[in-house]
Amino acid sequence: MRAAPRSNCMKQGADICAAATNGSGYNALTGAVAAGRASIVEWLLASGVEANYRYGAGYTPLLTAAANGHLEIVRLLVAHKADLHATTNDNKGAIALASERNHSHVAEFLRELGA
C-alpha cells in the first residue's frame, strides 16, 4: 500500500477516530465502509482506527461491509482483526446481514473463515 499523505485536518490535530457529535456514533471509518471506499478504509485502519468500533444499532464496520456486499472491505477488516462473531443489537451477524441482501459472495467468504 502506498503511504497516504498526511491530510490537512490531521496536521491541524483532528481526531480521525472521533465519532460524530449528532448522536449517530458514526466516524470516518464507518462512513468509508458504508460508501464502499476501500482505499480510505485501508488508510484509516493503517492509521490506527479501531476495526471493531460499535455504533448505531450495535453495528461494527464488518457488519456494515457485509450488509452492503463490500467484499474487499470485509477482507481488509478481517486482516485488521475485525470480530467475525459480532452481532447487531437485534442479534444479526455478518453472514445473516450479507445473506438478507443477497450478497452470497460475502456470506460464503465469511463462512469459509468460520464466522
Long-range contacts (C-beta under 8 A, 24 or more apart in sequence): 1-42, 1-43, 1-46, 4-43, 16-44, 16-47, 16-49, 17-48, 17-49, 17-50, 17-53, 19-55, 24-55, 24-56, 25-54, 25-55, 25-56, 26-55, 26-56, 27-53, 27-55, 29-53, 29-61, 30-55, 30-59, 30-61, 30-64, 33-61, 33-64, 33-65, 33-68, 33-70, 33-73, 33-77, 34-64, 34-68, 36-68, 36-70, 36-73, 38-70, 38-72, 38-73, 38-76, 41-73, 41-76, 41-77, 42-76, 45-76, 45-77, 45-80, 51-77, 51-80, 51-81, 51-82, 52-81, 52-82, 52-83, 52-86, 54-86, 57-88, 57-89, 57-90, 58-87, 58-88, 58-89, 58-90, 59-88, 60-86, 62-86, 62-94, 63-87, 63-88, 63-92, 63-93, 63-94, 63-97, 65-106, 66-94, 66-95, 66-97, 66-98, 66-103, 66-106, 66-107, 66-110, 67-94, 67-97, 67-98, 67-100, 67-101, 67-103, 68-101, 68-103, 69-98, 69-101, 69-103, 69-105, 69-106, 70-106, 71-103, 71-105, 71-106, 71-109, 74-106, 74-109, 74-110, 75-109, 78-113, 84-110, 84-113, 84-114, 84-115, 85-115
